Amino acid sequence: MSRSQKAYEAMASHSMNCAQSVITSFCEEFGLEKGLALKIAQGFGGGMGQSKGTCGAVTGAYMVLGLALKRTGDYMKDRAEMAAAMAEFNRRFQALHGMLNCTDLCGYDLSIPEQGAEARQKNVFTNVCPGLVRDAAKILEDLLQLK
C-alpha cells in the first residue's frame, strides 16, 4: 500500500488527526517510531492546534521534509534547502487546492466549538480531510521519489 493510501485510511478511519496521518505514513522510511510521531504531530491537527492556521496535512508534510532532508552542518545552507523544499511542496499543494489554510480548506473555523461540531456533523473529517491528507502524502512521495 502506498504511503498516500495509508495516510488517507488513517484520516478516514478517525484514528489520527491530519498531521499524524501524514507523518506516520512515512515513519518506516526515516526510522521514526510511530508512537513518537503521533506525539510530535498531535498538536498540529485542525490547522495547527485549531488556530485557523496551516492545514495539519501540510504541517505533517513539513515534518516529513525535515526528516528527509540531509543535514550538511552548514545551518544557512540547510535552512535554504528546507525552505526550498517547503516552497515546492506548497506550490504543488496549492495547485491542487488553492490554499494552505485549514479554515479555508475545510470550510469551518475549528477554533469555534459550534463550527467544529457542525464540521463533524457534515462529515468534513471523513469526506474532505482524508483527500487533503492523501494529496499531501502523494506530493511527498513524488518530491522524495519514494515508491
C-alpha positions, -999 to 999 in steps of 0.1 A, spaced: 0 0 0 13 35 -9 21 60 18 -6 83 4 -32 55 8 -20 47 43 -24 84 52 -59 86 36 -70 55 55 -57 67 89 -76 100 85 -107 84 71 -109 59 100 -106 88 125 -77 71 142 -54 101 138 -55 138 130 -44 151 96 -8 159 106 -4 125 124 -19 107 93 8 122 71 39 118 93 31 82 104 28 71 68 65 79 64 78 66 98 94 34 85 113 52 58 130 75 83 133 53 113 109 73 134 90 53 160 52 56 153 43 65 189 68 93 189 55 106 156 20 106 170 31 126 200 51 151 179 22 158 154 -7 157 180 -10 195 183 -9 202 146 -43 188 136 -72 211 127 -50 240 115 -21 239 140 -40 233 171 -73 246 158 -59 281 155 -72 287 120 -37 281 107 -20 260 82 -37 226 75 -24 197 95 -18 177 63 6 205 53 24 208 86 27 170 88 43 172 53 68 198 66 78 174 94 84 147 69 105 171 48 125 178 79 132 141 84 141 136 47 165 164 41 201 157 46 220 179 70 253 193 59 262 211 91 260 244 74 230 260 90 223 286 63 226 260 35 204 235 54 178 262 61 177 273 25 172 237 13 144 232 38 128 265 27 130 255 -10 115 220 -3 86 236 16 80 262 -11 79 234 -37 55 214 -16 33 245 -10 33 252 -48 21 217 -56 -5 216 -28 -19 250 -37 -20 239 -74 -44 212 -62 -64 230 -35 -58 267 -39 -47 274 -4 -29 260 27 -52 273 55 -73 247 73 -103 270 78 -105 278 41 -98 242 30 -125 225 52 -149 254 53 -151 257 90 -133 276 118 -124 247 141 -114 271 169 -151 278 173 -167 248 191 -200 251 172 -183 251 139 -162 221 149 -194 203 158 -210 213 125 -179 201 106 -182 167 124 -220 166 117 -214 173 80 -186 146 79 -159 170 68 -133 149 86 -145 119 66 -153 135 32 -128 164 29 -98 160 51 -88 124 40 -83 137 4 -61 166 16 -40 141 36 -37 118 7 -27 146 -16 -1 159 8 14 124 11 13 119 -26 32 151 -32 58 139 -6 61 106 -24 68 125 -56 92 151 -41 112 125 -22 109 100 -51 96 73 -28 76 44 -42 
